[in-house]
């Protein structure tokens, strides 16, 4: 009713109020006359009335205003009194009414705008707190008062989106609780990613947890099934992946330990079969490597404690034999003869060293004997020439001497003052017939 009265009053006023130029002409307030007290009071009243009209036009458009009706009624009463006095051309008295009315209207508008800002701020706080219902109600209240309020429009859209997302999240959580994961997944998949409230994140996290738990349980089931089939590698892989998803799973941890024990026992059995084969073949180096793999699985195994030292001895013995056979001449050298004889002693009993090492020992014995049987070498000279043997010794002047030398390479040197030196390279092969060499310096300088 009050708004209708305002509208009628404003319309009547507009109909009765001449334009500024027309009023100046009619009332004689043009030129210097405008400075007269009467015209100044008229201008003051007219200014207050125009501003009050503008505020009234703005306020009457507010739907369900938050201000007190009595407060606005008081301002409107002053305004009506001022308009009546203005129409009767009591401009000074009219200004005395219109200006207080304007001040009251300005106070109402200021309080209203503050109320709008406070309501929008409170709605934003509720939005940040994800109280979407309260936030939406606050933003809608602001939009009811100011339909062109952009921040309130955006806030209302976000609050409505959050409210829908929250409802979806609550329904998805309910579906998860009753085991309807696929329905929950479909429901959550229909929500856009522009605005994701915490409840929606929680629901998606719960779905991810459900998927992880299902995947973990499937892997554990697979692990135990392959464990029963003694497919150790597959069981280990399944339990390991289950523990990656849930490191606290006792079922996965126990299953992994059982699978590893089974794999170790199986591998030990295979290694022991391989060890038996290599021992039968007298492949001592391979046997040592195999025991090393057994030791990695079972450090206290009897193979490690008992067999390994003996096998390592055989590997070392065969390596020394191979070195001696590669150069039997060196093995028969004076400095190494005692070592070679000791090596031969170690290989005599085939029952302790195996047939292959024993056979190599026999080969070395044969070659050692060949290189340690001396050959007769007769040296003849003229009793005027000094004779040397390298490696060996000085023989001095002689007519004939007989030496017993081991197979090898020797250099015979003949020297005589005033004559050219004579050298003879003498290669004595094992089993050679007696050798006769004449060493005489007969070429003068």
Secondary structure, 3 states (H helix, E strand, C coil): CHHHHHHHHHHHHHHHCCCHHHHHHHHCCCHHHHHCHHHHHHHHHHHHHHHHHHHHHHHCCCCCCCCCHHHHHHHHHHHHHHHHHHHCCCHHHHHHHHHHHHHHHHHHHHHHHHHHHHHHHHHHHHHHCCCHHHHHHHHHHHHHHCCCCHHHHHHHHHHHHHHHHHHHHHHHHHHHHCCCHHHHHHHHHCCCCCCCCHHHHHHHHHHHHHHHHHHHHHHHHHHHHHHHCCCHHHHHHHHHHHHHHCCCCHHHHHHHHHHHHHHHHHHHHHHHHHHHHHHHCCCHHHHHHHHHHHHHHCCCCHHHHHHHHHHHHHHHHHHHHHHHHHCHHHHCCHHHHHHHHHHHHHCCCHHHHHHHHHHHHHHHHHHHHHHCCCEEEEEECCCCCEEEEECCCEEEECCEEEEEECCEEEEEEEECCCECCEEEEEEECCCCCCEEEECCCCCEC
